[in-house]
Structures are given as C-alpha cells and as structure tokens.
Amino acid sequence: MNALARILPLAAPTRSGRLVERNLLVYRRTWMVLFSGFFEPLFYLLGIGFGIGALVGTVTGPDGHAIPYQVFVAPALLASSAMNGAIYDSTTNVFFKLKYAHTYDAILTTPVGISDVAVGEIAWALMRGTLYAIGFMAVMLVLGLVRSPAWLLAFPGSILIGFAFASTGMALSTWVRSWADFDKLQLVLLPMFLFSATFYPMTAYPPALQLVVQLTPLYHGVDLLRGLTTGSIGLAQGLDVAYLVVMGIIGLAVVSRRLERRLLT
C-alpha cells in the first residue's frame, strides 16, 4: 500500500484533469469510437434477453423468486458494459502510448507527474465506462427492465465496477509486450463474461464451478447490479462493493509502481 500512499497525495486534480482534457481533444473527431463498446451488450440484450428469453420465460432471481429472463440478464449486461468501457481504454490505449507513441515521456517533461498520469488515465477510462452505463441504464428504463427504486444506485455501482476494471486494466497494460498479448486478455475476459452468472443463475453451474465463478470480479459486479435493479439487497451486495473497492485500490497502487519503473528508470 506504500505505492498507493504515494500516489493519492501527489496526484493533483488539475494536473490529472489536463490529461483527461488531452484525451477529449484527441477523440473529438473520432467520438463514435467511444460508443462502439456500448452496442455489443445492447445486442446481447436484444438477441438473447428477448430472443431466447421468449423461450425461457422466467428464471430464479437473487431473492429466490421467479423474474422474467430479460430482467435477469439486463443488469449483468450493464455490468459488462461498464467493464468493457473501462478496461479496453485502460489497456490498448495506455499500451499504445507507452510502447509506440511515447506520450508519457513528453508529458513528464511538464509539471505533470507519474501520479497524475495514473489518476488521469484511470479517470478517462472510467468516464468511458460511465458513458456506457448511462446509455444502458436508459435502455433498461425504456424497456421496463427495472423492478426496484434502488435501481438508481446501479449508477454509482457501475462507476465502482468501472474503477475496479480501469485500474486493473491499466496495471496489466504495463506488462504487455506486443499487441498479440491482448489475445491472452481476451482469453480471460470472454470466459469471465460468459460464466459470471451473466446468462444463467448460479444454481445452473456445478458446485466446483460455482466457487470459481464467485471469485471472479465481473461476478461481483453482476451480483451487485442485479440485486439493486431487482430490489434484492443484502450482505452479498456489501461484499460485492468491498471486493470491487479493494480490487480498484490494488490496481491503482500497482499502476503507480509499474509506471515509475517503466518511465523513470
């Protein structure tokens, strides 16, 4: 935690904000790229949630009661949407700047420091994930896929998911050696997306697989948002929040240490 203790006091909001401002200027002519990741979970919702959902009917919800399949799937895809927006920007974007553009070498000649770079890039990735979450929550509301007033808490819940994956993704990007390494990232993200109780209740998995699923970060995001949107809130959601907060803090601490090694040595 020493790295975290160093990064938070030294990161100035103004300097970190300059990095976010720079990213906004870069994307101003290619802003449609920012929304590309939003459509994938939307298509899953329409194709599987409503398509297969018409055949499935109802499934067992978090509180043990039957809920429409679309209501079950939607919060899981909301969590996936927040994850996608955060992790893809914090991995491929940061890797390109580190490996090829050497963007941070130039930035560090200004008053902006390592801590500002870490916080600024994570904030930018978090903004992208938050945009996806807002759009998807609007779709859920229009389609009538929320069952509790607590669904409003799904917004900060999505931000928390974005923070956890953005900081972890940026930390991972510091170990990436080539674009081919991102195939390995996909080998982790795709199974996690499919097997985090996204499309099936936890009881559908064998007991041994249930334990594995419950250890994955996306599962905790899915469980948190599903509980909030269906009104089933309990100790499990508190554990989900704690898991994601710890994940984000560890990722942030690792980023600061790794960037120091790569950029200042």
Buried (B, 14 or more C-beta within 10 A) or exposed (E): EEBBEBBBEBBBEEBBBBBBEBBEEEBEEEEEEBEEBBEBBBEBBBEBBBEEBEEBEBBBBBEEEEBBBBBBBBBBBBBBBBBBBBBBBBBBBBBBBBBEEEBBEEBBEEEBBBBBBBBBBBBBBBBBBBBBBBBBBEBBEEBEBBBBEBBEBBBEBBBBBBBBBBBBBBBBBBEBEEEEBBEEBEEEBEEBBEBBBBBBEBEEBEEEEBEEBBEBBBBBBBBBBBBBBBBBBEEBBEBBBEBBEEBBBBBBBBBBBBBBEBBEE
